[in-house]
C-alpha cells in the first residue's frame, strides 16, 4: 500500500508540474503576442554579432558606391567629330553665336569666346589641367575630358566635359553663364554676350570679302587683279585738301578722316596719290624694271630691286584704296620729306585720325619696302594708336593678331577695346553685323575676320 501511495503521489507531482509548465507557456505566449508585429511569423530569431557587422559593412559600401558614382566617377568623354559656328551676328548691344556639334549637342562653346569676351588669361597649362584667371580675379581650373570645373576652389559639375577638337578647346556653355551671369546667356547651343545697353541702328549687312580697313597687302597677301573698292571718293570733290590730278581717290572712310585731319591742322601738305588700279601698278613696275636694266642690271636683279621701290602688281596698298602719298612743293616722294614740317607732324600725329606711317626705316626687313616717309596707310582707330604706341608696322600687327587671336587695348582717353580675330570659327557668308556705335568688322585679306568692339 505504501508503494502504491508513493507512486500515486509521484504521479500527482508530475501532473502538477505539467500543468504548471503549461500555464507558464501560455503566459509567455500571450506576452509574445503582445509585442509580435501583426502579419509576421511568431518565430523570433536572434542575429549573431558577425552577421550584424556584415550588414553594416554592406550598407556602408552601398552608400560609398552611390557617392562615388554621383560625385567622383566620370564616363570617358565622347569627343566630337564635327564642330562649327553655324551663324554669328554682331551689333552694338550683343554678339550671338549658334554652335553646332555632333557630340553634346547644344552644350559646347569655344573657350576662345569666354576668354575674349571676359578678358581671361591662361596662366598655367599642365599635362592634364589648365588654370585661367579673369580680369575680375575669378580663377578656374579646367581638366581635359572632365565635366567638373573648379571655380575659385569649389568644384562645379556641368552637363558637358572640356574637350579638344582640332586644337580648339571646347567648354560647357553653362560655365560661361555660371562665371558671368550678367554678361553671358546660354541656351540650346546659342551663346549671347552683352556688349552694352545701346540698341543697334540701321540694318544688318552680310560680310563680303574685302570689307573693313585692316586688309594686309604685301608680297604674301596680294590682291586679285580685278579687285577695286566700291566706295571710292574723288578727293577733289571734298574741296578740303589739295590733291594732284583730277582722279585722286580714296575709300570713303579714309577720305573723310583725311579731310578732317587736313581741316583741323594747318600743316600745308598735299595729297600726291591714292588709289591705283592693278594696270597702273603694272605700268609703274615695268618702268622701274626697264630703268634698272638700263643701268646694267640683269632682268632678275632689276625686278628684285624694283620690288623694293615699286610694289609688285597686286601687292600695292594703293590698290586697296587706303594708301596716301603726301608731298609739299619741291619735295615729292623723296626721303627728304621726313625733315619737313608736314613730314614730322604726320609721323607723330596722323595716328589720331587713323593713319600710320606704313614703311619705316627701322623695319624694312619686315616690310621688304624701302623707307617711305611720304607713304601713309589708313587702318582706323584704335589700331593706328596701337601701332604708334607699340612702335610696330602693320605687317607685325596682323601677324600678332593671327597668332594671339585677341588683343585688349585702352586708348589715351581710357576707352577700352577688344580686338578679336576669328580664325577657323566661322565662314564669312554666315556672319551678319551692324556697325553702328563703334563696332568694326574687317577682313585681314586672308581667311579671317577681325572684330573691333568698344567696351561700355
C-alpha positions in Angstrom: 0.0 0.0 0.0 2.8 2.3 0.9 4.4 1.8 -2.5 1.2 2.5 -4.3 0.7 5.7 -2.3 4.2 6.8 -3.2 3.6 6.1 -6.9 0.3 7.9 -6.7 2.0 10.8 -5.0 4.7 10.8 -7.7 2.2 10.8 -10.5 0.4 13.7 -8.9 3.5 15.8 -8.7 4.3 15.1 -12.4 0.8 16.2 -13.3 1.1 19.3 -11.3 4.4 20.1 -12.9 2.9 19.6 -16.4 0.0 21.9 -15.6 2.4 24.5 -14.1 4.6 24.4 -17.3 1.6 24.6 -19.5 0.3 27.7 -17.7 3.8 29.3 -17.9 4.0 28.6 -21.6 0.6 30.1 -22.2 1.5 33.2 -20.2 4.8 33.6 -22.2 2.9 33.1 -25.5 0.4 35.8 -24.5 3.3 38.2 -23.7 5.0 37.4 -27.1 1.7 38.1 -28.9 1.6 41.5 -27.4 4.9 42.5 -28.8 4.9 40.5 -32.0 4.1 42.7 -35.1 0.9 41.6 -36.9 1.2 39.7 -40.1 4.7 38.3 -39.3 5.8 34.9 -38.2 5.7 34.4 -34.5 9.2 32.9 -34.6 11.9 35.3 -33.4 15.5 34.7 -34.5 18.5 36.5 -33.0 21.4 37.5 -35.3 25.0 36.9 -34.4 27.4 39.8 -34.0 29.2 38.7 -37.2 26.0 38.8 -39.2 25.2 42.4 -37.9 28.8 43.5 -38.9 28.4 42.2 -42.5 25.1 44.0 -42.9 26.5 47.3 -41.7 29.6 47.0 -43.9 27.3 46.2 -46.9 25.2 49.3 -46.2 28.3 51.5 -45.9 29.7 50.1 -49.1 26.5 50.9 -50.9 26.5 54.5 -49.7 30.1 54.9 -50.7 29.4 53.5 -54.1 26.5 55.8 -54.7 28.6 58.8 -53.6 31.4 57.7 -55.9 29.0 57.3 -58.9 27.4 60.7 -58.3 30.3 62.9 -57.3 33.6 61.2 -58.4 33.1 58.7 -61.3 33.0 60.0 -64.8 32.4 58.1 -68.0 35.1 58.8 -70.7 34.4 62.0 -72.7 32.8 61.5 -76.1 35.0 63.6 -78.4 33.2 65.3 -81.3 33.9 64.6 -85.0 32.3 67.8 -86.2 32.1 71.3 -84.8 31.3 74.7 -86.3 29.9 78.1 -85.6 26.9 77.9 -87.9 25.8 81.6 -87.6 27.0 84.7 -85.9 25.6 88.2 -85.5 27.1 91.3 -84.0 25.7 94.7 -83.2 26.2 97.5 -80.6 24.1 95.6 -78.0 25.3 92.0 -78.2 27.1 89.3 -80.0 25.5 85.9 -80.6 26.9 82.7 -81.9 25.0 79.5 -82.8 27.1 76.4 -82.2 26.7 73.0 -84.0 28.4 69.8 -83.0 27.7 66.1 -83.2 28.5 65.3 -79.6 26.9 67.1 -76.6 24.6 68.9 -78.9 23.9 72.4 -77.9 26.1 72.3 -74.9 29.7 73.2 -76.0 31.2 76.6 -76.9 34.8 77.6 -77.8 36.9 78.5 -74.8 38.2 81.4 -77.1 34.7 83.1 -76.8 34.9 83.0 -73.0 38.5 84.3 -72.9 37.9 87.0 -75.4 34.6 88.4 -74.1 35.6 88.3 -70.4 39.4 89.0 -70.6 40.5 85.6 -69.4 44.2 84.8 -69.3 45.6 81.3 -69.4 48.2 81.3 -66.6 49.2 77.7 -66.4 48.9 74.8 -68.9 49.6 71.4 -67.4 49.5 67.9 -68.9 46.0 67.4 -67.5 44.8 70.8 -66.2 44.7 74.4 -67.3 44.4 77.4 -65.0 42.7 80.6 -66.1 42.4 83.9 -64.3 39.9 86.6 -65.4 40.2 90.3 -65.2 37.9 90.3 -62.1 40.3 87.8 -60.4 37.9 84.8 -60.9 40.0 81.6 -61.2 39.0 78.4 -62.9 40.8 75.1 -63.4 39.8 73.0 -66.5 40.6 69.3 -66.8 40.6 67.7 -70.2 37.8 65.2 -70.6 36.1 66.2 -67.4 32.7 67.6 -66.7 34.0 69.1 -63.4 35.5 72.6 -63.3 37.0 74.3 -60.2 35.7 77.8 -59.8 37.6 79.7 -57.1 38.4 76.4 -55.4 34.9 75.0 -55.5 34.1 72.1 -57.8 31.1 72.5 -60.2 29.8 69.7 -62.4 28.3 70.5 -65.9 26.3 68.6 -68.5 29.2 68.5 -70.9 33.0 68.0 -70.5 36.0 70.0 -71.5 37.2 68.5 -74.9 39.6 69.5 -77.6 38.6 69.4 -81.3 41.3 70.1 -83.8 43.3 72.3 -81.4 40.1 74.2 -80.5 39.3 73.8 -76.8 35.5 73.4 -76.2 33.9 74.0 -72.8 30.4 73.7 -71.3 28.4 76.7 -72.4 26.9 76.7 -68.9 30.3 77.6 -67.5 30.3 81.0 -69.2 26.9 81.7 -67.7 28.0 80.5 -64.3 31.0 82.7 -64.3 29.4 85.9 -65.8 25.6 85.6 -65.5 25.1 89.3 -66.3 27.1 89.2 -69.5 26.6 85.7 -70.9 23.4 83.9 -71.7 23.5 80.3 -72.9 20.5 78.3 -74.3 20.3 75.4 -76.6 23.6 75.9 -78.3 23.4 79.7 -78.7 25.7 81.9 -76.7 25.0 85.6 -76.3 27.3 88.1 -74.9 26.1 91.6 -73.8 28.2 94.4 -75.1 26.2 97.4 -73.9 22.6 98.7 -73.5 22.8 100.5 -76.8 20.3 99.3 -79.4 21.6 98.9 -82.9 20.8 101.4 -85.6 20.1 100.7 -89.3 20.0 97.3 -91.0 22.2 94.3 -90.7 24.6 93.5 -93.5 26.4 90.4 -94.7 30.2 90.2 -94.7 31.9 90.3 -98.0 35.4 89.6 -99.0 37.3 92.8 -98.5 35.1 94.7 -96.1 36.8 96.9 -93.5 40.1 98.7 -93.2 42.5 96.0 -91.9 43.4 94.1 -95.0 47.1 93.4 -95.1 48.5 93.9 -98.6 52.1 92.7 -99.3 54.0 90.0 -101.1 52.5 87.3 -99.0 49.0 88.8 -99.1 48.3 90.0 -102.6 45.0 91.4 -104.0 43.2 89.8 -107.1 44.0 91.5 -110.4 40.3 92.5 -110.8 39.9 93.9 -107.2 38.6 97.5 -107.0 36.9 99.1 -104.0 33.2 100.0 -104.4 33.2 103.1 -102.2 35.9 105.3 -103.7 35.6 109.0 -103.3 37.3 111.6 -105.6 39.3 113.7 -103.2 38.9 116.8 -105.3 35.1 116.8 -104.7 35.7 117.2 -100.9 37.3 120.6 -101.6 39.3 120.4 -98.4 42.7 119.0 -99.3 44.9 119.7 -102.3 45.0 116.6 -104.5 47.2 116.5 -107.6 45.2 115.5 -110.6 41.5 115.1 -111.1 41.4 111.4 -110.4 42.8 111.0 -106.9 40.6 108.6 -105.0 40.4 107.0 -101.5 37.8 104.8 -99.9 35.1 106.8 -98.2 36.0 106.4 -94.5 39.7 107.1 -95.2 38.7 110.1 -97.4 36.6 111.6 -94.6 39.3 111.0 -92.0 41.9 112.6 -94.2 39.7 115.7 -94.9 39.2 116.0 -91.1 42.9 115.8 -90.4 43.7 118.4 -93.1 41.0 120.8 -91.9 41.8 120.7 -88.2 45.6 121.2 -88.7 47.2 124.0 -90.8 50.2 121.9 -91.9 50.3 122.6 -95.7 50.8 119.2 -97.2 49.3 117.9 -100.4 48.0 114.5 -101.5 50.1 113.2 -104.4 48.4 109.8 -105.0 45.7 107.5 -103.6 44.0 104.5 -105.3 45.9 102.8 -108.1 44.5 100.1 -110.4 46.3 96.8 -111.0 47.1 98.0 -114.5 48.6 101.2 -113.2 50.8 99.2 -110.8 52.0 97.0 -113.7 53.0 100.1 -115.7 54.9 101.7 -112.8 56.7 98.4 -112.0 57.7 97.7 -115.6 59.0 101.2 -116.0 61.2 100.8 -112.9 62.5 97.4 -114.1 63.4 98.9 -117.5 65.2 101.8 -115.8 67.2 99.3 -113.7 68.1 97.2 -116.7 69.4 100.3 -118.5 71.9 100.7 -115.6 73.4 97.3 -116.3 71.4 95.1 -114.0 70.2 91.7 -115.2 66.4 91.2 -115.5 66.3 89.2 -112.3 68.3 91.9 -110.4 66.2 94.6 -112.0 62.9 93.0 -110.8 64.2 92.4 -107.3 65.4 96.0 -106.9 62.2 97.3 -108.4 60.1 95.4 -105.9 61.7 97.3 -103.0 60.8 100.6 -104.5 57.6 100.0 -106.5 55.3 97.3 -105.3 54.8 94.2 -107.4 51.4 94.4 -109.1 48.8 93.1 -106.8 50.8 93.8 -103.7 50.4 97.6 -103.6 48.4 99.2 -100.8 47.3 101.8 -103.3 45.0 99.2 -104.9 43.0 98.7 -101.7 42.2 102.4 -101.7 43.6 103.2 -98.3 47.1 104.4 -99.0 48.1 108.1 -99.4 51.3 109.6 -100.6 52.0 113.2 -99.3 54.3 115.9 -100.6 55.0 119.6 -100.4 56.2 121.8 -103.3 59.8 120.9 -104.1 59.7 117.7 -102.1 57.8 115.0 -103.9 58.2 111.3 -102.9 61.8 111.6 -101.6 63.3 110.7 -98.2 63.8 114.4 -97.5 60.1 114.6 -96.7 60.9 113.2 -93.2 62.7 116.5 -92.4 59.8 118.8 -93.4 57.3 120.2 -91.0 54.4 118.3 -92.6 56.5 115.1 -92.6 57.4 115.4 -89.0 53.8 116.3 -88.0 52.3 113.4 -89.9 54.7 110.8 -88.5 53.9 111.9 -84.9 50.1 112.8 -85.1 48.4 111.1 -88.0 47.6 108.1 -85.8 45.0 110.2 -84.0 43.0 110.2 -87.3 43.5 106.5 -88.1 46.6 106.8 -90.3 50.1 105.3 -89.8 53.5 105.6 -91.4 53.5 102.4 -93.4 57.1 101.8 -94.3 59.5 102.8 -91.6 63.3 103.0 -91.8 63.9 100.6 -88.9 61.7 97.8 -90.2 62.4 97.5 -93.9 63.4 93.8 -93.3 59.8 93.2 -92.3 58.0 95.2 -94.9 60.5 94.5 -97.8 60.0 98.1 -98.9 62.4 100.9 -98.6 61.8 103.7 -96.1 59.0 105.9 -97.5 58.3 108.8 -95.1 55.7 110.1 -97.5 53.5 106.9 -97.6 50.7 106.6 -95.0 48.0 104.0 -94.7 44.6 104.3 -93.2 43.7 101.4 -90.7 41.3 103.2 -88.5 41.1 103.7 -84.7 42.2 102.3 -82.3 44.6 100.2 -84.5 46.5 103.3 -85.6 47.2 104.2 -81.9 48.3 100.7 -81.1 50.9 100.7 -83.9 52.1 104.1 -82.9 52.4 103.3 -79.2 54.0 99.9 -79.7 56.3 101.0 -82.4 55.4 98.2 -84.8 54.5 98.2 -88.5 51.1 96.9 -89.9 52.6 93.6 -91.1 53.7 92.8 -87.5 50.4 93.8 -86.1 48.4 91.4 -88.3 50.9 88.7 -87.6 50.3 89.2 -83.8 46.6 89.0 -84.2 46.8 85.9 -86.4 48.9 84.2 -83.7 47.3 85.5 -80.5 43.7 85.9 -81.8 42.7 88.6 -79.3 44.0 91.9 -78.0 42.7 94.3 -75.3 43.6 98.0 -75.6 42.9 101.1 -73.5 43.4 104.3 -75.5 44.6 107.7 -74.5 41.0 108.6 -73.5 40.8 105.5 -71.3 38.3 103.8 -73.6 38.7 100.1 -73.7 38.6 97.9 -76.9 38.5 94.2 -77.7 40.1 93.3 -81.0 39.4 89.7 -81.9 40.5 87.8 -85.0 38.1 84.9 -85.8 40.2 82.1 -87.3 38.5 78.9 -88.5 35.4 79.5 -86.3 33.1 80.9 -88.9 32.5 81.1 -92.6 32.2 84.7 -93.7 28.9 84.0 -95.5 27.3 83.0 -92.2 28.2 86.3 -90.5 26.0 89.4 -90.3 26.7 92.6 -88.5 25.6 96.1 -87.7 28.4 98.5 -87.5 26.6 101.3 -85.6 28.0 102.7 -82.4 31.7 101.9 -83.0 31.5 98.2 -84.0 34.3 97.4 -86.5 34.4 94.4 -88.9 37.2 93.8 -91.3 38.9 91.2 -93.4 42.6 90.7 -92.9 42.9 90.0 -96.7 43.1 86.3 -95.8 40.5 83.9 -94.4 40.0 85.7 -91.1 37.5 88.3 -89.8 38.7 90.9 -87.4 36.2 92.4 -84.9 36.8 95.7 -83.1 34.5 96.2 -80.2 34.4 99.1 -77.7 33.6 98.1 -74.1 31.0 100.3 -72.5 
